[in-house]
Amino acid sequence: MSDPDPPSDDPIYDPEYAESADRLDAYADFVAIVKQLRRDCPWDRAQTHESVKHLLIEEAYEVVEAIDTEDWDALAEELGDVFLHVLFHSVIAEQEGRFTLADVIEAETDKLVRRHPHVFGDEATDDPDAVAASWEEIKQQEQDEEEPSSVLDGVPTKLPALLRAYRSQEKAAGVGFEFLDREAAWGKVEEELAEFRAATDEEGGDRQAAEFGDLLFALANYARQVGINPETALQETNAKFIRRFQHVEARLRDEDVSIEEADLDTAARLWTEAKTQED
């Protein structure tokens, strides 16, 4: 029997996407600088995963804000800050003997290849929905191989509540746990609205809060059914409210009137003015 062929050194990806030497050098310099900061900077040296974890969340939100405002220079800067935190946590872990940056990259590379059989394997599809469904199916298979798990285990507990509802519903729908159609989902919204309205007529707030949560959950599910991310939609509404309210404040200041002193008719008129300017 002949010896098996040695493993190929050819990359699995198209060679045209290989990084150039100067870009690899820039990456290596970045890693080296972060490592030196951990050694020579008293602040960087004192940090732990726990002490800087909140900063990673802040940076991620700043990335989102740059995208929403279409500030591409800011986006480049904020992505760099997120990249810094990925490196920083990886360096801390390497110093503690847990894993290395190479482990992080290799694990993610393997996952991307494994979960894209239509790109790096024998499967073929041009349907984005089929790709998303395949991703969830492969992910669940991976989890089943490790230990009994829930489809919802991959939804972070620290997500904002509305986004967590959306992602949980999306995951459940990916394995068939879903309303038959939009009308059925809307029927659930109406059911929860009626229950919340009934609860507001009762004494005590526990049931009211529970029914309100159920209503929000049902609305998030219907939004998903019609292609709306409820977290994004509410963020946009928050931003719109702030813009219009600040317009009212500014116009009142022009008239030497404070927001506390203004009557509701005047405030409503200025609110309509702000709304009209946006239309």
C-alpha positions in Angstrom: 0.0 0.0 0.0 1.4 3.4 -0.9 1.8 6.2 1.5 -1.0 8.7 1.6 -0.5 11.9 -0.3 0.9 14.7 1.9 -1.5 17.5 2.7 -1.7 20.3 0.1 -0.3 23.7 0.9 -2.7 25.3 -1.5 -5.1 27.7 0.2 -8.8 26.9 0.1 -9.6 30.4 -0.9 -9.1 32.1 -4.3 -5.5 33.3 -4.5 -6.6 36.7 -5.8 -7.9 37.5 -2.2 -4.5 36.8 -0.5 -3.3 39.8 1.4 -0.3 41.7 0.2 3.0 41.7 2.1 2.5 45.4 3.1 -0.9 44.6 4.6 0.5 41.6 6.5 3.3 43.9 7.8 0.7 46.4 9.0 -1.2 43.7 10.8 2.0 42.3 12.4 3.0 45.8 13.6 -0.4 46.3 15.2 -0.2 43.0 17.1 3.4 43.8 18.2 2.4 47.3 19.5 -0.5 45.8 21.5 1.8 43.3 23.1 4.3 45.9 24.0 1.6 48.1 25.5 0.7 45.2 27.8 4.3 45.1 28.9 5.3 48.7 29.1 2.1 50.7 29.8 1.0 50.6 33.5 -2.7 51.1 32.5 -2.7 48.4 29.8 -0.8 46.0 32.0 -3.3 46.4 34.8 -6.4 45.5 32.7 -8.3 42.2 32.7 -11.0 40.7 30.5 -13.5 41.9 33.2 -12.2 45.5 33.5 -12.4 46.3 29.7 -15.4 44.2 28.6 -17.8 47.2 28.8 -15.5 49.1 26.5 -15.9 46.6 23.7 -19.7 47.0 23.9 -19.3 50.8 23.7 -17.0 50.5 20.7 -19.5 48.2 18.9 -22.2 50.8 19.4 -19.9 53.5 18.0 -19.4 51.4 14.9 -23.2 51.2 14.5 -23.6 54.9 15.0 -20.9 55.6 12.3 -22.8 53.4 9.9 -26.2 55.0 10.7 -24.7 58.5 10.1 -22.7 57.3 7.0 -19.6 58.8 8.5 -17.1 56.5 6.7 -14.0 58.1 8.3 -15.5 57.5 11.7 -16.4 54.0 10.7 -12.8 53.2 9.8 -11.6 54.6 13.2 -14.3 52.7 15.2 -13.6 49.4 13.4 -9.9 49.9 14.4 -11.0 50.3 18.0 -13.0 47.1 17.9 -10.1 45.3 16.3 -7.9 46.7 19.2 -10.2 45.1 21.7 -10.1 41.7 19.9 -6.3 41.8 20.0 -6.2 43.1 23.6 -8.4 40.2 24.9 -6.4 37.7 22.8 -3.1 39.0 24.2 -4.4 38.8 27.8 -5.6 35.2 27.2 -2.2 34.2 25.7 -0.4 35.6 28.8 -2.7 33.6 31.0 -2.0 30.5 28.9 -5.7 30.1 27.8 -5.4 30.6 24.0 -3.6 32.7 21.4 -4.6 35.1 18.7 -3.7 32.4 16.2 -6.2 30.1 18.0 -8.9 32.7 17.6 -8.2 33.3 13.9 -7.8 29.6 13.1 -11.1 28.7 14.9 -13.0 31.4 13.1 -11.5 30.4 9.7 -12.4 26.8 10.2 -16.0 27.8 11.2 -16.4 30.1 8.1 -15.3 27.4 5.8 -17.4 24.7 7.5 -20.5 26.8 7.5 -20.2 27.8 3.8 -20.3 24.5 2.0 -21.8 26.3 -1.0 -18.6 28.3 -1.4 -15.9 25.9 -0.1 -17.7 22.6 -0.7 -19.8 20.7 -3.1 -23.2 22.4 -2.4 -24.5 25.2 -4.6 -27.1 27.9 -4.0 -27.9 31.5 -4.9 -30.6 31.8 -2.3 -29.6 34.0 0.7 -32.4 32.5 2.8 -31.1 29.0 2.1 -27.6 30.1 3.1 -29.0 31.4 6.4 -30.9 28.2 7.1 -27.9 26.1 6.2 -25.8 28.1 8.6 -28.2 27.5 11.5 -28.5 23.8 10.7 -24.7 23.3 10.6 -24.3 25.3 13.8 -26.9 23.2 15.6 -25.1 20.0 14.4 -21.9 21.3 15.8 -23.5 22.0 19.2 -25.2 18.6 19.2 -21.8 16.9 18.7 -20.5 18.6 21.8 -23.3 18.2 24.3 -27.1 18.5 24.4 -27.9 22.2 23.8 -30.7 24.6 22.9 -31.1 26.3 19.6 -31.3 29.5 21.6 -28.0 29.0 23.4 -26.2 31.2 20.8 -28.3 34.3 21.7 -26.2 36.5 24.1 -28.0 37.2 27.4 -26.5 40.7 27.3 -28.2 41.9 24.1 -30.7 44.7 24.5 -34.0 43.2 25.3 -35.8 44.0 22.0 -32.9 42.7 20.0 -32.7 39.5 22.1 -36.4 38.9 21.5 -35.8 39.3 17.7 -32.8 37.0 17.6 -34.5 34.4 19.8 -37.5 34.3 17.5 -35.3 34.2 14.4 -33.4 31.2 15.8 -36.6 29.4 16.7 -38.1 30.1 13.3 -34.9 28.6 11.7 -35.9 25.2 13.1 -39.6 25.5 12.2 -41.0 27.0 15.4 -42.9 29.7 13.7 -46.4 31.1 13.1 -47.9 29.8 9.8 -48.2 33.2 8.3 -48.2 37.0 9.1 -51.9 37.0 9.9 -51.4 34.5 12.7 -48.5 36.5 14.0 -50.7 39.7 14.0 -53.5 37.8 15.7 -51.0 37.2 18.6 -50.3 40.9 18.7 -54.0 41.7 19.1 -54.4 39.0 21.7 -51.5 40.4 23.8 -52.7 44.0 23.3 -56.1 43.0 24.7 -54.5 41.2 27.7 -52.3 44.2 28.4 -55.3 46.6 28.2 -57.2 44.4 30.6 -54.3 44.2 33.0 -54.0 48.0 33.2 -57.5 48.1 34.8 -56.3 45.9 37.7 -54.5 46.8 40.9 -50.7 46.1 41.1 -48.1 46.3 38.4 -46.7 42.8 38.2 -49.2 41.5 35.8 -49.2 44.8 33.8 -45.5 44.5 33.3 -45.7 40.8 32.3 -48.5 41.6 29.8 -46.6 44.5 28.4 -43.5 42.3 27.9 -45.7 39.8 26.1 -47.0 42.6 23.9 -43.5 43.8 23.0 -42.4 40.3 22.3 -45.4 39.7 19.9 -44.8 43.0 18.1 -41.1 42.1 17.7 -42.1 38.8 16.2 -44.5 40.4 13.7 -41.9 43.0 12.8 -39.5 40.1 12.0 -42.2 38.5 9.9 -42.5 41.6 7.7 -38.8 42.2 7.5 -38.2 44.8 10.1 -35.5 44.6 12.8 -37.4 46.1 15.8 -34.3 47.2 17.6 -33.1 49.2 14.6 -36.6 50.6 14.1 -36.9 51.8 17.7 -33.4 53.3 17.6 -34.4 55.3 14.6 -37.6 56.4 16.3 -35.6 57.4 19.4 -33.3 59.5 17.3 -36.3 61.1 15.6 -37.9 62.0 18.9 -34.6 63.5 20.2 -34.2 65.6 17.0 -37.7 67.0 17.1 -37.7 67.6 20.9 -34.4 69.5 20.6 -35.9 71.6 17.8 -38.7 72.5 20.1 -36.2 73.5 22.8 -34.1 75.5 20.4 -37.1 77.4 19.0 -38.3 78.2 22.5 -34.9 79.5 23.5 -35.2 81.9 20.5 -38.3 83.2 22.1 -36.7 83.4 25.6 -39.1 80.7 26.9 -37.9 77.6 28.7 -39.4 74.2 28.0 -40.9 74.1 31.5 -42.6 77.5 30.9 -44.0 76.7 27.4 -47.7 75.7 27.1 -48.6 72.5 25.4 -50.2 74.3 22.4 -46.9 76.1 21.6 -44.9 73.0 22.1 -47.2 71.0 19.8 -47.0 73.7 17.2 -43.2 73.6 17.2 -43.2 69.8 17.2 -45.3 69.9 14.0 -42.9 72.4 12.6 -39.9 70.1 13.2 -41.9 67.2 11.7 -42.7 69.2 8.6 -39.1 70.2 8.1 -38.1 66.5 8.1 -40.8 65.5 5.5 
